[in-house]
Amino acid sequence: MYGERLKQLRKERNIPQQTLAELAGVKIRGYQFYESETTEPNIKALIALADFYGVTIDYLVGRTDTPNG
């Protein structure tokens, strides 16, 4: 679920994967693995991405369908 949400949020805002990789503190390939759900983001990356998008971590990981709580 988190991969789909990350991809959807990125595409809605037309942000390059490289920008988000830098924000999450990973190489671009690492970020691509997040979107394909090959690997899971660590808590620091999740917090950074949630803060950047203005959504909750619960939304990113699929625990809720409400982006802001």
PyMOL Python script that loads the backbone (N, CA, C, O; Angstrom):
from pymol import cmd

cmd.read_pdbstr("""\
ATOM      1  N   MET A   1       0.819  -1.192   0.000  1.00  0.00           N
ATOM      2  CA  MET A   1       0.000   0.000   0.000  1.00  0.00           C
ATOM      3  C   MET A   1       0.869   1.264   0.000  1.00  0.00           C
ATOM      4  O   MET A   1       0.563   2.224  -0.708  1.00  0.00           O
ATOM      5  N   TYR A   2       1.957   1.270   0.795  1.00  0.00           N
ATOM      6  CA  TYR A   2       2.769   2.486   0.890  1.00  0.00           C
ATOM      7  C   TYR A   2       3.378   2.859  -0.458  1.00  0.00           C
ATOM      8  O   TYR A   2       3.512   4.042  -0.770  1.00  0.00           O
ATOM      9  N   GLY A   3       3.746   1.865  -1.255  1.00  0.00           N
ATOM     10  CA  GLY A   3       4.321   2.146  -2.566  1.00  0.00           C
ATOM     11  C   GLY A   3       3.338   2.838  -3.485  1.00  0.00           C
ATOM     12  O   GLY A   3       3.685   3.792  -4.180  1.00  0.00           O
ATOM     13  N   GLU A   4       2.108   2.351  -3.482  1.00  0.00           N
ATOM     14  CA  GLU A   4       1.060   2.965  -4.301  1.00  0.00           C
ATOM     15  C   GLU A   4       0.799   4.395  -3.855  1.00  0.00           C
ATOM     16  O   GLU A   4       0.652   5.297  -4.679  1.00  0.00           O
ATOM     17  N   ARG A   5       0.742   4.593  -2.539  1.00  0.00           N
ATOM     18  CA  ARG A   5       0.460   5.936  -2.023  1.00  0.00           C
ATOM     19  C   ARG A   5       1.603   6.889  -2.351  1.00  0.00           C
ATOM     20  O   ARG A   5       1.361   8.026  -2.758  1.00  0.00           O
ATOM     21  N   LEU A   6       2.838   6.444  -2.180  1.00  0.00           N
ATOM     22  CA  LEU A   6       3.978   7.305  -2.498  1.00  0.00           C
ATOM     23  C   LEU A   6       3.979   7.693  -3.971  1.00  0.00           C
ATOM     24  O   LEU A   6       4.217   8.849  -4.319  1.00  0.00           O
ATOM     25  N   LYS A   7       3.717   6.735  -4.814  1.00  0.00           N
ATOM     26  CA  LYS A   7       3.702   6.994  -6.257  1.00  0.00           C
ATOM     27  C   LYS A   7       2.573   7.956  -6.628  1.00  0.00           C
ATOM     28  O   LYS A   7       2.771   8.887  -7.408  1.00  0.00           O
ATOM     29  N   GLN A   8       1.388   7.722  -6.061  1.00  0.00           N
ATOM     30  CA  GLN A   8       0.237   8.574  -6.337  1.00  0.00           C
ATOM     31  C   GLN A   8       0.508  10.017  -5.906  1.00  0.00           C
ATOM     32  O   GLN A   8       0.259  10.950  -6.670  1.00  0.00           O
ATOM     33  N   LEU A   9       1.012  10.202  -4.692  1.00  0.00           N
ATOM     34  CA  LEU A   9       1.295  11.545  -4.188  1.00  0.00           C
ATOM     35  C   LEU A   9       2.359  12.237  -5.042  1.00  0.00           C
ATOM     36  O   LEU A   9       2.243  13.425  -5.343  1.00  0.00           O
ATOM     37  N   ARG A  10       3.382  11.499  -5.425  1.00  0.00           N
ATOM     38  CA  ARG A  10       4.450  12.070  -6.254  1.00  0.00           C
ATOM     39  C   ARG A  10       3.915  12.502  -7.614  1.00  0.00           C
ATOM     40  O   ARG A  10       4.226  13.595  -8.088  1.00  0.00           O
ATOM     41  N   LYS A  11       3.117  11.651  -8.239  1.00  0.00           N
ATOM     42  CA  LYS A  11       2.597  11.971  -9.570  1.00  0.00           C
ATOM     43  C   LYS A  11       1.602  13.127  -9.527  1.00  0.00           C
ATOM     44  O   LYS A  11       1.581  13.962 -10.432  1.00  0.00           O
ATOM     45  N   GLU A  12       0.775  13.181  -8.477  1.00  0.00           N
ATOM     46  CA  GLU A  12      -0.180  14.285  -8.345  1.00  0.00           C
ATOM     47  C   GLU A  12       0.527  15.631  -8.282  1.00  0.00           C
ATOM     48  O   GLU A  12       0.009  16.640  -8.761  1.00  0.00           O
ATOM     49  N   ARG A  13       1.705  15.634  -7.692  1.00  0.00           N
ATOM     50  CA  ARG A  13       2.453  16.878  -7.510  1.00  0.00           C
ATOM     51  C   ARG A  13       3.564  17.064  -8.535  1.00  0.00           C
ATOM     52  O   ARG A  13       4.261  18.078  -8.528  1.00  0.00           O
ATOM     53  N   ASN A  14       3.725  16.083  -9.414  1.00  0.00           N
ATOM     54  CA  ASN A  14       4.728  16.148 -10.478  1.00  0.00           C
ATOM     55  C   ASN A  14       6.140  16.399  -9.922  1.00  0.00           C
ATOM     56  O   ASN A  14       6.851  17.308 -10.353  1.00  0.00           O
ATOM     57  N   ILE A  15       6.512  15.564  -8.955  1.00  0.00           N
ATOM     58  CA  ILE A  15       7.813  15.687  -8.304  1.00  0.00           C
ATOM     59  C   ILE A  15       8.715  14.555  -8.794  1.00  0.00           C
ATOM     60  O   ILE A  15       8.277  13.405  -8.838  1.00  0.00           O
ATOM     61  N   PRO A  16       9.952  14.850  -9.160  1.00  0.00           N
ATOM     62  CA  PRO A  16      10.861  13.786  -9.601  1.00  0.00           C
ATOM     63  C   PRO A  16      11.243  12.858  -8.450  1.00  0.00           C
ATOM     64  O   PRO A  16      11.332  13.283  -7.298  1.00  0.00           O
ATOM     65  N   GLN A  17      11.465  11.599  -8.774  1.00  0.00           N
ATOM     66  CA  GLN A  17      11.877  10.629  -7.762  1.00  0.00           C
ATOM     67  C   GLN A  17      13.177  11.063  -7.091  1.00  0.00           C
ATOM     68  O   GLN A  17      13.358  10.830  -5.896  1.00  0.00           O
ATOM     69  N   GLN A  18      14.072  11.682  -7.829  1.00  0.00           N
ATOM     70  CA  GLN A  18      15.353  12.122  -7.263  1.00  0.00           C
ATOM     71  C   GLN A  18      15.147  13.083  -6.097  1.00  0.00           C
ATOM     72  O   GLN A  18      15.849  12.995  -5.089  1.00  0.00           O
ATOM     73  N   THR A  19      14.198  13.990  -6.226  1.00  0.00           N
ATOM     74  CA  THR A  19      13.912  14.950  -5.160  1.00  0.00           C
ATOM     75  C   THR A  19      13.471  14.224  -3.897  1.00  0.00           C
ATOM     76  O   THR A  19      13.913  14.556  -2.798  1.00  0.00           O
ATOM     77  N   LEU A  20      12.607  13.243  -4.055  1.00  0.00           N
ATOM     78  CA  LEU A  20      12.104  12.504  -2.904  1.00  0.00           C
ATOM     79  C   LEU A  20      13.160  11.582  -2.317  1.00  0.00           C
ATOM     80  O   LEU A  20      13.188  11.353  -1.108  1.00  0.00           O
ATOM     81  N   ALA A  21      14.017  11.062  -3.159  1.00  0.00           N
ATOM     82  CA  ALA A  21      15.114  10.231  -2.663  1.00  0.00           C
ATOM     83  C   ALA A  21      16.012  11.068  -1.754  1.00  0.00           C
ATOM     84  O   ALA A  21      16.409  10.612  -0.681  1.00  0.00           O
ATOM     85  N   GLU A  22      16.330  12.275  -2.175  1.00  0.00           N
ATOM     86  CA  GLU A  22      17.163  13.152  -1.356  1.00  0.00           C
ATOM     87  C   GLU A  22      16.473  13.479  -0.038  1.00  0.00           C
ATOM     88  O   GLU A  22      17.109  13.479   1.016  1.00  0.00           O
ATOM     89  N   LEU A  23      15.185  13.755  -0.095  1.00  0.00           N
ATOM     90  CA  LEU A  23      14.411  14.060   1.102  1.00  0.00           C
ATOM     91  C   LEU A  23      14.412  12.880   2.074  1.00  0.00           C
ATOM     92  O   LEU A  23      14.524  13.068   3.285  1.00  0.00           O
ATOM     93  N   ALA A  24      14.288  11.672   1.542  1.00  0.00           N
ATOM     94  CA  ALA A  24      14.236  10.466   2.369  1.00  0.00           C
ATOM     95  C   ALA A  24      15.628  10.002   2.799  1.00  0.00           C
ATOM     96  O   ALA A  24      15.753   9.113   3.641  1.00  0.00           O
ATOM     97  N   GLY A  25      16.675  10.602   2.225  1.00  0.00           N
ATOM     98  CA  GLY A  25      18.033  10.244   2.589  1.00  0.00           C
ATOM     99  C   GLY A  25      18.507   8.936   1.984  1.00  0.00           C
ATOM    100  O   GLY A  25      19.310   8.215   2.576  1.00  0.00           O
ATOM    101  N   VAL A  26      17.992   8.638   0.780  1.00  0.00           N
ATOM    102  CA  VAL A  26      18.408   7.413   0.089  1.00  0.00           C
ATOM    103  C   VAL A  26      18.802   7.747  -1.342  1.00  0.00           C
ATOM    104  O   VAL A  26      18.523   8.840  -1.835  1.00  0.00           O
ATOM    105  N   LYS A  27      19.443   6.809  -1.992  1.00  0.00           N
ATOM    106  CA  LYS A  27      19.749   6.963  -3.411  1.00  0.00           C
ATOM    107  C   LYS A  27      18.457   6.778  -4.201  1.00  0.00           C
ATOM    108  O   LYS A  27      17.486   6.221  -3.689  1.00  0.00           O
ATOM    109  N   ILE A  28      18.448   7.243  -5.438  1.00  0.00           N
ATOM    110  CA  ILE A  28      17.225   7.166  -6.236  1.00  0.00           C
ATOM    111  C   ILE A  28      16.720   5.730  -6.361  1.00  0.00           C
ATOM    112  O   ILE A  28      15.513   5.491  -6.329  1.00  0.00           O
ATOM    113  N   ARG A  29      17.633   4.784  -6.503  1.00  0.00           N
ATOM    114  CA  ARG A  29      17.212   3.380  -6.628  1.00  0.00           C
ATOM    115  C   ARG A  29      16.515   2.917  -5.349  1.00  0.00           C
ATOM    116  O   ARG A  29      15.559   2.144  -5.403  1.00  0.00           O
ATOM    117  N   GLY A  30      16.991   3.387  -4.215  1.00  0.00           N
ATOM    118  CA  GLY A  30      16.341   3.057  -2.946  1.00  0.00           C
ATOM    119  C   GLY A  30      14.921   3.579  -2.903  1.00  0.00           C
ATOM    120  O   GLY A  30      14.010   2.889  -2.446  1.00  0.00           O
ATOM    121  N   TYR A  31      14.732   4.817  -3.387  1.00  0.00           N
ATOM    122  CA  TYR A  31      13.377   5.369  -3.425  1.00  0.00           C
ATOM    123  C   TYR A  31      12.499   4.585  -4.390  1.00  0.00           C
ATOM    124  O   TYR A  31      11.329   4.334  -4.102  1.00  0.00           O
ATOM    125  N   GLN A  32      13.052   4.202  -5.523  1.00  0.00           N
ATOM    126  CA  GLN A  32      12.283   3.398  -6.482  1.00  0.00           C
ATOM    127  C   GLN A  32      11.857   2.077  -5.859  1.00  0.00           C
ATOM    128  O   GLN A  32      10.770   1.574  -6.145  1.00  0.00           O
ATOM    129  N   PHE A  33      12.713   1.511  -5.004  1.00  0.00           N
ATOM    130  CA  PHE A  33      12.346   0.284  -4.292  1.00  0.00           C
ATOM    131  C   PHE A  33      11.175   0.536  -3.351  1.00  0.00           C
ATOM    132  O   PHE A  33      10.338  -0.347  -3.162  1.00  0.00           O
ATOM    133  N   TYR A  34      11.100   1.729  -2.757  1.00  0.00           N
ATOM    134  CA  TYR A  34       9.941   2.053  -1.909  1.00  0.00           C
ATOM    135  C   TYR A  34       8.659   2.019  -2.736  1.00  0.00           C
ATOM    136  O   TYR A  34       7.671   1.407  -2.332  1.00  0.00           O
ATOM    137  N   GLU A  35       8.678   2.673  -3.885  1.00  0.00           N
ATOM    138  CA  GLU A  35       7.470   2.741  -4.706  1.00  0.00           C
ATOM    139  C   GLU A  35       7.058   1.371  -5.243  1.00  0.00           C
ATOM    140  O   GLU A  35       5.871   1.110  -5.437  1.00  0.00           O
ATOM    141  N   SER A  36       8.026   0.507  -5.479  1.00  0.00           N
ATOM    142  CA  SER A  36       7.688  -0.836  -5.979  1.00  0.00           C
ATOM    143  C   SER A  36       7.471  -1.820  -4.832  1.00  0.00           C
ATOM    144  O   SER A  36       7.164  -2.991  -5.054  1.00  0.00           O
ATOM    145  N   GLU A  37       7.635  -1.328  -3.605  1.00  0.00           N
ATOM    146  CA  GLU A  37       7.480  -2.129  -2.390  1.00  0.00           C
ATOM    147  C   GLU A  37       8.462  -3.299  -2.328  1.00  0.00           C
ATOM    148  O   GLU A  37       8.170  -4.342  -1.743  1.00  0.00           O
ATOM    149  N   THR A  38       9.629  -3.106  -2.940  1.00  0.00           N
ATOM    150  CA  THR A  38      10.704  -4.093  -2.838  1.00  0.00           C
ATOM    151  C   THR A  38      11.360  -4.003  -1.469  1.00  0.00           C
ATOM    152  O   THR A  38      11.742  -5.015  -0.880  1.00  0.00           O
ATOM    153  N   THR A  39      11.486  -2.765  -0.966  1.00  0.00           N
ATOM    154  CA  THR A  39      11.985  -2.533   0.392  1.00  0.00           C
ATOM    155  C   THR A  39      11.056  -1.553   1.090  1.00  0.00           C
ATOM    156  O   THR A  39      10.307  -0.814   0.452  1.00  0.00           O
ATOM    157  N   GLU A  40      11.123  -1.567   2.424  1.00  0.00           N
ATOM    158  CA  GLU A  40      10.292  -0.664   3.211  1.00  0.00           C
ATOM    159  C   GLU A  40      11.116   0.527   3.685  1.00  0.00           C
ATOM    160  O   GLU A  40      12.277   0.377   4.066  1.00  0.00           O
ATOM    161  N   PRO A  41      10.509   1.709   3.658  1.00  0.00           N
ATOM    162  CA  PRO A  41      11.230   2.875   4.173  1.00  0.00           C
ATOM    163  C   PRO A  41      11.414   2.762   5.685  1.00  0.00           C
ATOM    164  O   PRO A  41      10.560   2.212   6.380  1.00  0.00           O
ATOM    165  N   ASN A  42      12.531   3.283   6.191  1.00  0.00           N
ATOM    166  CA  ASN A  42      12.710   3.304   7.640  1.00  0.00           C
ATOM    167  C   ASN A  42      11.863   4.428   8.231  1.00  0.00           C
ATOM    168  O   ASN A  42      11.277   5.222   7.495  1.00  0.00           O
ATOM    169  N   ILE A  43      11.801   4.492   9.537  1.00  0.00           N
ATOM    170  CA  ILE A  43      10.918   5.455  10.191  1.00  0.00           C
ATOM    171  C   ILE A  43      11.309   6.899   9.871  1.00  0.00           C
ATOM    172  O   ILE A  43      10.433   7.750   9.715  1.00  0.00           O
ATOM    173  N   LYS A  44      12.613   7.192   9.771  1.00  0.00           N
ATOM    174  CA  LYS A  44      13.034   8.556   9.434  1.00  0.00           C
ATOM    175  C   LYS A  44      12.553   8.958   8.049  1.00  0.00           C
ATOM    176  O   LYS A  44      12.115  10.090   7.842  1.00  0.00           O
ATOM    177  N   ALA A  45      12.634   8.036   7.107  1.00  0.00           N
ATOM    178  CA  ALA A  45      12.164   8.319   5.745  1.00  0.00           C
ATOM    179  C   ALA A  45      10.652   8.498   5.734  1.00  0.00           C
ATOM    180  O   ALA A  45      10.138   9.403   5.077  1.00  0.00           O
ATOM    181  N   LEU A  46       9.938   7.640   6.459  1.00  0.00           N
ATOM    182  CA  LEU A  46       8.474   7.771   6.514  1.00  0.00           C
ATOM    183  C   LEU A  46       8.060   9.118   7.086  1.00  0.00           C
ATOM    184  O   LEU A  46       7.164   9.777   6.559  1.00  0.00           O
ATOM    185  N   ILE A  47       8.708   9.519   8.153  1.00  0.00           N
ATOM    186  CA  ILE A  47       8.390  10.814   8.770  1.00  0.00           C
ATOM    187  C   ILE A  47       8.672  11.950   7.788  1.00  0.00           C
ATOM    188  O   ILE A  47       7.849  12.852   7.629  1.00  0.00           O
ATOM    189  N   ALA A  48       9.825  11.911   7.135  1.00  0.00           N
ATOM    190  CA  ALA A  48      10.185  12.968   6.185  1.00  0.00           C
ATOM    191  C   ALA A  48       9.189  13.041   5.036  1.00  0.00           C
ATOM    192  O   ALA A  48       8.773  14.131   4.643  1.00  0.00           O
ATOM    193  N   LEU A  49       8.807  11.890   4.498  1.00  0.00           N
ATOM    194  CA  LEU A  49       7.866  11.870   3.375  1.00  0.00           C
ATOM    195  C   LEU A  49       6.470  12.312   3.807  1.00  0.00           C
ATOM    196  O   LEU A  49       5.811  13.066   3.091  1.00  0.00           O
ATOM    197  N   ALA A  50       6.018  11.852   4.967  1.00  0.00           N
ATOM    198  CA  ALA A  50       4.703  12.258   5.472  1.00  0.00           C
ATOM    199  C   ALA A  50       4.669  13.766   5.713  1.00  0.00           C
ATOM    200  O   ALA A  50       3.702  14.436   5.351  1.00  0.00           O
ATOM    201  N   ASP A  51       5.725  14.294   6.326  1.00  0.00           N
ATOM    202  CA  ASP A  51       5.780  15.738   6.566  1.00  0.00           C
ATOM    203  C   ASP A  51       5.803  16.518   5.258  1.00  0.00           C
ATOM    204  O   ASP A  51       5.121  17.534   5.126  1.00  0.00           O
ATOM    205  N   PHE A  52       6.577  16.051   4.303  1.00  0.00           N
ATOM    206  CA  PHE A  52       6.674  16.724   3.011  1.00  0.00           C
ATOM    207  C   PHE A  52       5.306  16.800   2.321  1.00  0.00           C
ATOM    208  O   PHE A  52       4.932  17.841   1.781  1.00  0.00           O
ATOM    209  N   TYR A  53       4.574  15.697   2.345  1.00  0.00           N
ATOM    210  CA  TYR A  53       3.271  15.653   1.681  1.00  0.00           C
ATOM    211  C   TYR A  53       2.136  16.202   2.542  1.00  0.00           C
ATOM    212  O   TYR A  53       1.041  16.448   2.036  1.00  0.00           O
ATOM    213  N   GLY A  54       2.383  16.395   3.828  1.00  0.00           N
ATOM    214  CA  GLY A  54       1.328  16.887   4.714  1.00  0.00           C
ATOM    215  C   GLY A  54       0.271  15.829   4.993  1.00  0.00           C
ATOM    216  O   GLY A  54      -0.912  16.139   5.133  1.00  0.00           O
ATOM    217  N   VAL A  55       0.710  14.577   5.073  1.00  0.00           N
ATOM    218  CA  VAL A  55      -0.200  13.467   5.373  1.00  0.00           C
ATOM    219  C   VAL A  55       0.333  12.717   6.588  1.00  0.00           C
ATOM    220  O   VAL A  55       1.460  12.951   7.025  1.00  0.00           O
ATOM    221  N   THR A  56      -0.476  11.822   7.126  1.00  0.00           N
ATOM    222  CA  THR A  56      -0.035  11.034   8.265  1.00  0.00           C
ATOM    223  C   THR A  56       0.724   9.795   7.788  1.00  0.00           C
ATOM    224  O   THR A  56       0.569   9.350   6.651  1.00  0.00           O
ATOM    225  N   ILE A  57       1.537   9.260   8.674  1.00  0.00           N
ATOM    226  CA  ILE A  57       2.211   7.999   8.376  1.00  0.00           C
ATOM    227  C   ILE A  57       1.170   6.901   8.203  1.00  0.00           C
ATOM    228  O   ILE A  57       1.328   6.027   7.350  1.00  0.00           O
ATOM    229  N   ASP A  58       0.109   6.937   9.003  1.00  0.00           N
ATOM    230  CA  ASP A  58      -0.959   5.941   8.867  1.00  0.00           C
ATOM    231  C   ASP A  58      -1.534   5.938   7.456  1.00  0.00           C
ATOM    232  O   ASP A  58      -1.855   4.880   6.915  1.00  0.00           O
ATOM    233  N   TYR A  59      -1.663   7.111   6.865  1.00  0.00           N
ATOM    234  CA  TYR A  59      -2.153   7.188   5.493  1.00  0.00           C
ATOM    235  C   TYR A  59      -1.155   6.559   4.523  1.00  0.00           C
ATOM    236  O   TYR A  59      -1.534   5.785   3.644  1.00  0.00           O
ATOM    237  N   LEU A  60       0.112   6.896   4.691  1.00  0.00           N
ATOM    238  CA  LEU A  60       1.129   6.344   3.792  1.00  0.00           C
ATOM    239  C   LEU A  60       1.167   4.820   3.817  1.00  0.00           C
ATOM    240  O   LEU A  60       1.342   4.183   2.778  1.00  0.00           O
ATOM    241  N   VAL A  61       1.005   4.238   4.997  1.00  0.00           N
ATOM    242  CA  VAL A  61       1.125   2.777   5.103  1.00  0.00           C
ATOM    243  C   VAL A  61      -0.207   2.058   4.957  1.00  0.00           C
ATOM    244  O   VAL A  61      -0.263   0.834   5.078  1.00  0.00           O
ATOM    245  N   GLY A  62      -1.282   2.800   4.698  1.00  0.00           N
ATOM    246  CA  GLY A  62      -2.567   2.173   4.407  1.00  0.00           C
ATOM    247  C   GLY A  62      -3.432   1.840   5.604  1.00  0.00           C
ATOM    248  O   GLY A  62      -4.381   1.067   5.480  1.00  0.00           O
ATOM    249  N   ARG A  63      -3.125   2.408   6.768  1.00  0.00           N
ATOM    250  CA  ARG A  63      -3.943   2.156   7.961  1.00  0.00           C
ATOM    251  C   ARG A  63      -5.209   2.996   7.971  1.00  0.00           C
ATOM    252  O   ARG A  63      -6.153   2.694   8.701  1.00  0.00           O
ATOM    253  N   THR A  64      -5.231   4.050   7.161  1.00  0.00           N
ATOM    254  CA  THR A  64      -6.403   4.888   7.024  1.00  0.00           C
ATOM    255  C   THR A  64      -6.448   5.423   5.605  1.00  0.00           C
ATOM    256  O   THR A  64      -5.423   5.505   4.929  1.00  0.00           O
ATOM    257  N   ASP A  65      -7.633   5.783   5.163  1.00  0.00           N
ATOM    258  CA  ASP A  65      -7.775   6.378   3.838  1.00  0.00           C
ATOM    259  C   ASP A  65      -7.914   7.893   3.928  1.00  0.00           C
ATOM    260  O   ASP A  65      -8.137   8.565   2.921  1.00  0.00           O
ATOM    261  N   THR A  66      -7.781   8.423   5.136  1.00  0.00           N
ATOM    262  CA  THR A  66      -7.874   9.865   5.356  1.00  0.00           C
ATOM    263  C   THR A  66      -6.451  10.428   5.441  1.00  0.00           C
ATOM    264  O   THR A  66      -5.733  10.132   6.396  1.00  0.00           O
ATOM    265  N   PRO A  67      -6.040  11.223   4.473  1.00  0.00           N
ATOM    266  CA  PRO A  67      -4.664  11.700   4.435  1.00  0.00           C
ATOM    267  C   PRO A  67      -4.215  12.506   5.655  1.00  0.00           C
ATOM    268  O   PRO A  67      -3.056  12.416   6.058  1.00  0.00           O
ATOM    269  N   ASN A  68      -5.110  13.285   6.241  1.00  0.00           N
ATOM    270  CA  ASN A  68      -4.717  14.193   7.317  1.00  0.00           C
ATOM    271  C   ASN A  68      -5.234  13.783   8.679  1.00  0.00           C
ATOM    272  O   ASN A  68      -5.458  14.636   9.537  1.00  0.00           O
ATOM    273  N   GLY A  69      -5.427  12.510   8.890  1.00  0.00           N
ATOM    274  CA  GLY A  69      -5.842  12.055  10.211  1.00  0.00           C
ATOM    275  C   GLY A  69      -7.196  11.577  10.201  1.00  0.00           C
ATOM    276  O   GLY A  69      -7.709  11.153  11.237  1.00  0.00           O
TER     277      GLY A  69
END
""", "prot")
cmd.dss("prot")
cmd.show_as("cartoon", "prot")
cmd.util.cbc("prot")
cmd.orient("prot")
